[in-house]
Amino acid sequence: MNPFWWLLTLSILSFGEFSNGASRPVVNIGAIFTIGTINGQVSKIAMEAAVNDVNYDPSFLGGSKLNVTVHDSNFSGFLSIIGGSSKMPHL
């Protein structure tokens, strides 16, 4: 499986949440990339384009709006985990 799709799936499962009480529900997902690399830059652009496509057609997510938060891992696995943990809601 392509690492991009694996990371996207992991991000959706780890960071996805639905807000309550809004007129248009929001789906928040997060992604952790090394933005300083070509792969990281391309992944960020691809995710932003995908979000724009999904939000353009309200029937795609049943009227929900998709938001993506991108965190730069700065070439460090440890900082990636810390940065990702700070974005997750505390239960």
N, CA, C and O atoms as CSV, one atom per row, in Angstrom:
chain,resi,resn,atom,element,x,y,z
A,1,MET,N,N,0.847,-1.180,0.000
A,1,MET,CA,C,0.000,0.000,0.000
A,1,MET,C,C,0.892,1.243,0.000
A,1,MET,O,O,1.889,1.303,0.720
A,2,ASN,N,N,0.533,2.203,-0.791
A,2,ASN,CA,C,1.263,3.464,-0.883
A,2,ASN,C,C,1.293,4.143,0.482
A,2,ASN,O,O,0.250,4.238,1.129
A,3,PRO,N,N,2.457,4.621,0.947
A,3,PRO,CA,C,2.551,5.264,2.265
A,3,PRO,C,C,1.620,6.462,2.413
A,3,PRO,O,O,1.135,6.728,3.512
A,4,PHE,N,N,1.364,7.188,1.328
A,4,PHE,CA,C,0.456,8.336,1.410
A,4,PHE,C,C,-0.941,7.886,1.822
A,4,PHE,O,O,-1.549,8.492,2.704
A,5,TRP,N,N,-1.456,6.832,1.194
A,5,TRP,CA,C,-2.807,6.364,1.518
A,5,TRP,C,C,-2.845,5.763,2.917
A,5,TRP,O,O,-3.840,5.900,3.629
A,6,TRP,N,N,-1.762,5.098,3.309
A,6,TRP,CA,C,-1.701,4.546,4.659
A,6,TRP,C,C,-1.770,5.671,5.680
A,6,TRP,O,O,-2.513,5.586,6.657
A,7,LEU,N,N,-0.988,6.734,5.451
A,7,LEU,CA,C,-0.979,7.868,6.373
A,7,LEU,C,C,-2.319,8.587,6.377
A,7,LEU,O,O,-2.798,9.005,7.431
A,8,LEU,N,N,-2.927,8.735,5.206
A,8,LEU,CA,C,-4.230,9.389,5.133
A,8,LEU,C,C,-5.271,8.591,5.904
A,8,LEU,O,O,-6.062,9.165,6.653
A,9,THR,N,N,-5.280,7.273,5.729
A,9,THR,CA,C,-6.219,6.425,6.464
A,9,THR,C,C,-5.970,6.511,7.957
A,9,THR,O,O,-6.913,6.638,8.739
A,10,LEU,N,N,-4.710,6.443,8.360
A,10,LEU,CA,C,-4.374,6.549,9.776
A,10,LEU,C,C,-4.806,7.898,10.336
A,10,LEU,O,O,-5.316,7.979,11.454
A,11,SER,N,N,-4.599,8.958,9.555
A,11,SER,CA,C,-4.983,10.297,10.004
A,11,SER,C,C,-6.481,10.403,10.207
A,11,SER,O,O,-6.941,10.972,11.197
A,12,ILE,N,N,-7.237,9.860,9.281
A,12,ILE,CA,C,-8.693,9.925,9.404
A,12,ILE,C,C,-9.148,9.156,10.628
A,12,ILE,O,O,-10.005,9.630,11.374
A,13,LEU,N,N,-8.588,7.980,10.846
A,13,LEU,CA,C,-8.989,7.183,12.002
A,13,LEU,C,C,-8.534,7.803,13.314
A,13,LEU,O,O,-9.231,7.697,14.324
A,14,SER,N,N,-7.375,8.447,13.312
A,14,SER,CA,C,-6.822,8.995,14.546
A,14,SER,C,C,-7.371,10.357,14.903
A,14,SER,O,O,-7.605,10.642,16.078
A,15,PHE,N,N,-7.578,11.201,13.912
A,15,PHE,CA,C,-7.915,12.584,14.189
A,15,PHE,C,C,-9.335,12.966,13.802
A,15,PHE,O,O,-9.769,14.074,14.117
A,16,GLY,N,N,-10.067,12.097,13.135
A,16,GLY,CA,C,-11.408,12.454,12.682
A,16,GLY,C,C,-12.356,12.661,13.846
A,16,GLY,O,O,-12.378,11.888,14.804
A,17,GLU,N,N,-13.134,13.717,13.739
A,17,GLU,CA,C,-14.140,13.978,14.751
A,17,GLU,C,C,-15.253,14.778,14.108
A,17,GLU,O,O,-15.026,15.518,13.151
A,18,PHE,N,N,-16.450,14.629,14.631
A,18,PHE,CA,C,-17.594,15.364,14.134
A,18,PHE,C,C,-18.011,16.363,15.188
A,18,PHE,O,O,-18.099,16.027,16.369
A,19,SER,N,N,-18.268,17.587,14.770
A,19,SER,CA,C,-18.741,18.584,15.725
A,19,SER,C,C,-20.253,18.505,15.821
A,19,SER,O,O,-20.921,18.119,14.862
A,20,ASN,N,N,-20.787,18.865,16.962
A,20,ASN,CA,C,-22.220,18.826,17.192
A,20,ASN,C,C,-22.765,20.237,17.286
A,20,ASN,O,O,-22.065,21.152,17.722
A,21,GLY,N,N,-23.999,20.413,16.883
A,21,GLY,CA,C,-24.673,21.680,17.053
A,21,GLY,C,C,-24.456,22.672,15.932
A,21,GLY,O,O,-25.078,23.734,15.948
A,22,ALA,N,N,-23.623,22.391,14.977
A,22,ALA,CA,C,-23.393,23.318,13.874
A,22,ALA,C,C,-24.415,23.058,12.774
A,22,ALA,O,O,-24.913,21.941,12.631
A,23,SER,N,N,-24.726,24.094,12.000
A,23,SER,CA,C,-25.674,23.917,10.911
A,23,SER,C,C,-25.093,23.002,9.826
A,23,SER,O,O,-25.831,22.267,9.169
A,24,ARG,N,N,-23.801,23.051,9.647
A,24,ARG,CA,C,-23.114,22.156,8.714
A,24,ARG,C,C,-22.024,21.435,9.492
A,24,ARG,O,O,-21.001,22.034,9.822
A,25,PRO,N,N,-22.231,20.149,9.790
A,25,PRO,CA,C,-21.231,19.417,10.586
A,25,PRO,C,C,-19.847,19.476,9.944
A,25,PRO,O,O,-19.709,19.583,8.726
A,26,VAL,N,N,-18.843,19.403,10.787
A,26,VAL,CA,C,-17.457,19.505,10.341
A,26,VAL,C,C,-16.737,18.196,10.640
A,26,VAL,O,O,-16.875,17.635,11.727
A,27,VAL,N,N,-15.975,17.720,9.672
A,27,VAL,CA,C,-15.114,16.554,9.855
A,27,VAL,C,C,-13.681,17.074,9.864
A,27,VAL,O,O,-13.206,17.616,8.866
A,28,ASN,N,N,-12.995,16.911,10.990
A,28,ASN,CA,C,-11.610,17.360,11.133
A,28,ASN,C,C,-10.678,16.162,11.053
A,28,ASN,O,O,-10.856,15.175,11.768
A,29,ILE,N,N,-9.682,16.255,10.175
A,29,ILE,CA,C,-8.654,15.217,10.106
A,29,ILE,C,C,-7.295,15.897,10.192
A,29,ILE,O,O,-7.160,17.085,9.899
A,30,GLY,N,N,-6.308,15.142,10.590
A,30,GLY,CA,C,-4.958,15.676,10.705
A,30,GLY,C,C,-3.983,14.829,9.921
A,30,GLY,O,O,-4.216,13.644,9.681
A,31,ALA,N,N,-2.897,15.445,9.528
A,31,ALA,CA,C,-1.847,14.742,8.799
A,31,ALA,C,C,-0.497,15.246,9.288
A,31,ALA,O,O,-0.333,16.430,9.585
A,32,ILE,N,N,0.459,14.340,9.368
A,32,ILE,CA,C,1.816,14.692,9.777
A,32,ILE,C,C,2.750,14.348,8.622
A,32,ILE,O,O,2.878,13.187,8.232
A,33,PHE,N,N,3.399,15.379,8.082
A,33,PHE,CA,C,4.317,15.215,6.965
A,33,PHE,C,C,5.617,15.932,7.276
A,33,PHE,O,O,5.660,16.826,8.121
A,34,THR,N,N,6.672,15.535,6.591
A,34,THR,CA,C,7.903,16.310,6.597
A,34,THR,C,C,7.786,17.268,5.423
A,34,THR,O,O,8.077,16.906,4.283
A,35,ILE,N,N,7.362,18.484,5.706
A,35,ILE,CA,C,7.061,19.461,4.664
A,35,ILE,C,C,8.325,19.873,3.903
A,35,ILE,O,O,8.229,20.354,2.774
A,36,GLY,N,N,9.496,19.696,4.496
A,36,GLY,CA,C,10.745,20.080,3.851
A,36,GLY,C,C,11.193,19.154,2.733
A,36,GLY,O,O,12.233,19.395,2.121
A,37,THR,N,N,10.433,18.098,2.452
A,37,THR,CA,C,10.783,17.177,1.374
A,37,THR,C,C,9.807,17.344,0.217
A,37,THR,O,O,8.726,17.911,0.375
A,38,ILE,N,N,10.202,16.846,-0.939
A,38,ILE,CA,C,9.321,16.899,-2.106
A,38,ILE,C,C,8.048,16.107,-1.825
A,38,ILE,O,O,6.949,16.570,-2.131
A,39,ASN,N,N,8.191,14.910,-1.241
A,39,ASN,CA,C,7.011,14.095,-0.939
A,39,ASN,C,C,6.072,14.807,0.023
A,39,ASN,O,O,4.854,14.759,-0.146
A,40,GLY,N,N,6.624,15.461,1.021
A,40,GLY,CA,C,5.796,16.187,1.974
A,40,GLY,C,C,5.070,17.352,1.334
A,40,GLY,O,O,3.895,17.586,1.614
A,41,GLN,N,N,5.769,18.088,0.471
A,41,GLN,CA,C,5.148,19.225,-0.208
A,41,GLN,C,C,4.040,18.765,-1.146
A,41,GLN,O,O,2.966,19.364,-1.187
A,42,VAL,N,N,4.302,17.700,-1.901
A,42,VAL,CA,C,3.299,17.172,-2.823
A,42,VAL,C,C,2.105,16.621,-2.047
A,42,VAL,O,O,0.959,16.820,-2.451
A,43,SER,N,N,2.362,15.936,-0.946
A,43,SER,CA,C,1.274,15.393,-0.134
A,43,SER,C,C,0.395,16.499,0.422
A,43,SER,O,O,-0.830,16.376,0.426
A,44,LYS,N,N,1.007,17.576,0.890
A,44,LYS,CA,C,0.237,18.698,1.427
A,44,LYS,C,C,-0.637,19.321,0.340
A,44,LYS,O,O,-1.815,19.597,0.570
A,45,ILE,N,N,-0.068,19.542,-0.834
A,45,ILE,CA,C,-0.833,20.112,-1.945
A,45,ILE,C,C,-1.968,19.176,-2.353
A,45,ILE,O,O,-3.084,19.627,-2.611
A,46,ALA,N,N,-1.683,17.873,-2.413
A,46,ALA,CA,C,-2.709,16.901,-2.795
A,46,ALA,C,C,-3.842,16.863,-1.781
A,46,ALA,O,O,-5.011,16.776,-2.156
A,47,MET,N,N,-3.503,16.927,-0.501
A,47,MET,CA,C,-4.557,16.916,0.521
A,47,MET,C,C,-5.395,18.186,0.459
A,47,MET,O,O,-6.615,18.125,0.616
A,48,GLU,N,N,-4.765,19.334,0.235
A,48,GLU,CA,C,-5.522,20.582,0.117
A,48,GLU,C,C,-6.452,20.539,-1.096
A,48,GLU,O,O,-7.588,21.007,-1.023
A,49,ALA,N,N,-5.975,19.980,-2.212
A,49,ALA,CA,C,-6.818,19.852,-3.403
A,49,ALA,C,C,-7.981,18.899,-3.143
A,49,ALA,O,O,-9.105,19.152,-3.577
A,50,ALA,N,N,-7.710,17.805,-2.435
A,50,ALA,CA,C,-8.772,16.853,-2.110
A,50,ALA,C,C,-9.826,17.492,-1.210
A,50,ALA,O,O,-11.022,17.272,-1.402
A,51,VAL,N,N,-9.391,18.275,-0.236
A,51,VAL,CA,C,-10.331,18.966,0.652
A,51,VAL,C,C,-11.195,19.930,-0.154
A,51,VAL,O,O,-12.407,19.995,0.051
A,52,ASN,N,N,-10.586,20.672,-1.061
A,52,ASN,CA,C,-11.354,21.597,-1.898
A,52,ASN,C,C,-12.378,20.855,-2.748
A,52,ASN,O,O,-13.512,21.314,-2.890
A,53,ASP,N,N,-11.990,19.714,-3.314
A,53,ASP,CA,C,-12.924,18.921,-4.118
A,53,ASP,C,C,-14.077,18.394,-3.278
A,53,ASP,O,O,-15.233,18.452,-3.698
A,54,VAL,N,N,-13.767,17.882,-2.099
A,54,VAL,CA,C,-14.811,17.329,-1.225
A,54,VAL,C,C,-15.761,18.428,-0.767
A,54,VAL,O,O,-16.976,18.233,-0.763
A,55,ASN,N,N,-15.223,19.575,-0.383
A,55,ASN,CA,C,-16.070,20.664,0.103
A,55,ASN,C,C,-16.862,21.336,-1.018
A,55,ASN,O,O,-17.883,21.969,-0.748
A,56,TYR,N,N,-16.418,21.213,-2.257
A,56,TYR,CA,C,-17.121,21.810,-3.386
A,56,TYR,C,C,-18.465,21.126,-3.623
A,56,TYR,O,O,-19.442,21.778,-3.991
A,57,ASP,N,N,-18.513,19.808,-3.411
A,57,ASP,CA,C,-19.742,19.037,-3.629
A,57,ASP,C,C,-20.335,18.651,-2.281
A,57,ASP,O,O,-19.876,17.690,-1.662
A,58,PRO,N,N,-21.359,19.388,-1.807
A,58,PRO,CA,C,-21.909,19.118,-0.472
A,58,PRO,C,C,-22.542,17.736,-0.327
A,58,PRO,O,O,-22.733,17.266,0.795
A,59,SER,N,N,-22.871,17.077,-1.435
A,59,SER,CA,C,-23.482,15.751,-1.327
A,59,SER,C,C,-22.450,14.667,-1.020
A,59,SER,O,O,-22.817,13.552,-0.649
A,60,PHE,N,N,-21.161,14.983,-1.173
A,60,PHE,CA,C,-20.121,13.972,-0.993
A,60,PHE,C,C,-20.046,13.467,0.443
A,60,PHE,O,O,-19.946,12.259,0.657
A,61,LEU,N,N,-20.090,14.343,1.421
A,61,LEU,CA,C,-20.055,13.950,2.834
A,61,LEU,C,C,-21.397,14.202,3.515
A,61,LEU,O,O,-21.461,14.376,4.732
A,62,GLY,N,N,-22.441,14.220,2.744
A,62,GLY,CA,C,-23.761,14.438,3.336
A,62,GLY,C,C,-23.921,15.841,3.903
A,62,GLY,O,O,-24.633,16.031,4.889
A,63,GLY,N,N,-23.272,16.816,3.297
A,63,GLY,CA,C,-23.389,18.191,3.759
A,63,GLY,C,C,-22.347,18.601,4.778
A,63,GLY,O,O,-22.316,19.760,5.191
A,64,SER,N,N,-21.496,17.682,5.192
A,64,SER,CA,C,-20.445,18.019,6.160
A,64,SER,C,C,-19.304,18.742,5.467
A,64,SER,O,O,-19.072,18.561,4.271
A,65,LYS,N,N,-18.602,19.554,6.222
A,65,LYS,CA,C,-17.426,20.261,5.716
A,65,LYS,C,C,-16.175,19.541,6.205
A,65,LYS,O,O,-16.105,19.133,7.364
A,66,LEU,N,N,-15.199,19.385,5.335
A,66,LEU,CA,C,-13.950,18.708,5.668
A,66,LEU,C,C,-12.866,19.737,5.951
A,66,LEU,O,O,-12.640,20.644,5.150
A,67,ASN,N,N,-12.198,19.598,7.086
A,67,ASN,CA,C,-11.051,20.428,7.457
A,67,ASN,C,C,-9.840,19.527,7.643
A,67,ASN,O,O,-9.954,18.427,8.185
A,68,VAL,N,N,-8.683,19.991,7.193
A,68,VAL,CA,C,-7.438,19.242,7.382
A,68,VAL,C,C,-6.438,20.130,8.099
A,68,VAL,O,O,-6.231,21.284,7.725
A,69,THR,N,N,-5.821,19.579,9.135
A,69,THR,CA,C,-4.737,20.250,9.835
A,69,THR,C,C,-3.455,19.493,9.519
A,69,THR,O,O,-3.364,18.288,9.752
A,70,VAL,N,N,-2.470,20.201,8.988
A,70,VAL,CA,C,-1.198,19.577,8.618
A,70,VAL,C,C,-0.134,20.010,9.618
A,70,VAL,O,O,0.022,21.198,9.899
A,71,HIS,N,N,0.594,19.037,10.149
A,71,HIS,CA,C,1.685,19.298,11.088
A,71,HIS,C,C,2.993,18.869,10.432
A,71,HIS,O,O,3.075,17.780,9.865
A,72,ASP,N,N,4.008,19.715,10.507
A,72,ASP,CA,C,5.326,19.406,9.948
A,72,ASP,C,C,6.125,18.593,10.961
A,72,ASP,O,O,6.330,19.030,12.093
A,73,SER,N,N,6.573,17.411,10.552
A,73,SER,CA,C,7.322,16.547,11.464
A,73,SER,C,C,8.773,16.983,11.630
A,73,SER,O,O,9.450,16.509,12.542
A,74,ASN,N,N,9.267,17.869,10.777
A,74,ASN,CA,C,10.645,18.363,10.853
A,74,ASN,C,C,11.672,17.231,10.897
A,74,ASN,O,O,12.668,17.329,11.614
A,75,PHE,N,N,11.442,16.174,10.147
A,75,PHE,CA,C,12.360,15.035,10.043
A,75,PHE,C,C,12.551,14.291,11.368
A,75,PHE,O,O,13.525,13.553,11.518
A,76,SER,N,N,11.649,14.468,12.322
A,76,SER,CA,C,11.805,13.842,13.631
A,76,SER,C,C,10.567,13.030,13.987
A,76,SER,O,O,9.467,13.574,14.084
A,77,GLY,N,N,10.750,11.730,14.181
A,77,GLY,CA,C,9.637,10.884,14.592
A,77,GLY,C,C,9.087,11.273,15.945
A,77,GLY,O,O,7.873,11.261,16.148
A,78,PHE,N,N,9.968,11.622,16.882
A,78,PHE,CA,C,9.530,12.005,18.225
A,78,PHE,C,C,8.701,13.280,18.186
A,78,PHE,O,O,7.631,13.343,18.792
A,79,LEU,N,N,9.188,14.304,17.475
A,79,LEU,CA,C,8.436,15.555,17.377
A,79,LEU,C,C,7.116,15.354,16.643
A,79,LEU,O,O,6.143,16.058,16.914
A,80,SER,N,N,7.074,14.399,15.718
A,80,SER,CA,C,5.827,14.079,15.028
A,80,SER,C,C,4.791,13.558,16.001
A,80,SER,O,O,3.629,13.960,15.964
A,81,ILE,N,N,5.220,12.660,16.871
A,81,ILE,CA,C,4.295,12.086,17.850
A,81,ILE,C,C,3.808,13.156,18.814
A,81,ILE,O,O,2.616,13.221,19.115
A,82,ILE,N,N,4.710,13.990,19.297
A,82,ILE,CA,C,4.330,15.060,20.221
A,82,ILE,C,C,3.395,16.049,19.532
A,82,ILE,O,O,2.379,16.443,20.105
A,83,GLY,N,N,3.728,16.450,18.313
A,83,GLY,CA,C,2.885,17.390,17.569
A,83,GLY,C,C,1.519,16.814,17.269
A,83,GLY,O,O,0.510,17.508,17.390
A,84,GLY,N,N,1.476,15.554,16.878
A,84,GLY,CA,C,0.196,14.905,16.607
A,84,GLY,C,C,-0.639,14.746,17.854
A,84,GLY,O,O,-1.857,14.923,17.815
A,85,SER,N,N,0.001,14.413,18.963
A,85,SER,CA,C,-0.728,14.252,20.227
A,85,SER,C,C,-1.348,15.560,20.686
A,85,SER,O,O,-2.421,15.563,21.288
A,86,SER,N,N,-0.678,16.671,20.406
A,86,SER,CA,C,-1.224,17.963,20.833
A,86,SER,C,C,-2.444,18.364,20.014
A,86,SER,O,O,-3.235,19.196,20.457
A,87,LYS,N,N,-2.610,17.786,18.826
A,87,LYS,CA,C,-3.760,18.104,17.975
A,87,LYS,C,C,-4.972,17.239,18.287
A,87,LYS,O,O,-6.092,17.577,17.904
A,88,MET,N,N,-4.755,16.125,18.980
A,88,MET,CA,C,-5.861,15.211,19.268
A,88,MET,C,C,-6.689,15.735,20.434
A,88,MET,O,O,-6.151,16.292,21.390
A,89,PRO,N,N,-8.004,15.550,20.347
A,89,PRO,CA,C,-8.839,15.968,21.479
A,89,PRO,C,C,-8.587,15.057,22.678
A,89,PRO,O,O,-8.417,13.847,22.533
A,90,HIS,N,N,-8.567,15.649,23.831
A,90,HIS,CA,C,-8.355,14.871,25.050
A,90,HIS,C,C,-9.695,14.346,25.536
A,90,HIS,O,O,-10.628,15.117,25.762
A,91,LEU,N,N,-9.784,13.049,25.693
A,91,LEU,CA,C,-11.036,12.421,26.121
A,91,LEU,C,C,-11.028,12.138,27.591
A,91,LEU,O,O,-12.004,11.609,28.123
